[in-house]
Amino acid sequence: MHESAEWKAELKKRGWTDAFVTGDEFGTFLTEQDKAVADVLKQLGLA
């Protein structure tokens, strides 16, 4: 799907940036996102 013309058209249509990652890079991304969400929840007093 990632390389399909339909996906590329959808990226353009919605003004999205393609940030496809896999493996260790994806694991790092998820870890960073978990921390960012936890920080926001703490700031809001929800965690």
Contacts in CASP RR format, 6 or more apart in sequence:
PFRMAT RR
TARGET T0000
AUTHOR 0000-0000-0000
METHOD contacts of the structure
MODEL  1
MHESAEWKAELKKRGWTDAFVTGDEFGTFLTEQDKAVADVLKQLGLA
1 7 0 8 1.000
2 18 0 8 1.000
2 20 0 8 1.000
10 16 0 8 1.000
11 17 0 8 1.000
11 18 0 8 1.000
21 29 0 8 1.000
38 47 0 8 1.000
41 47 0 8 1.000
END
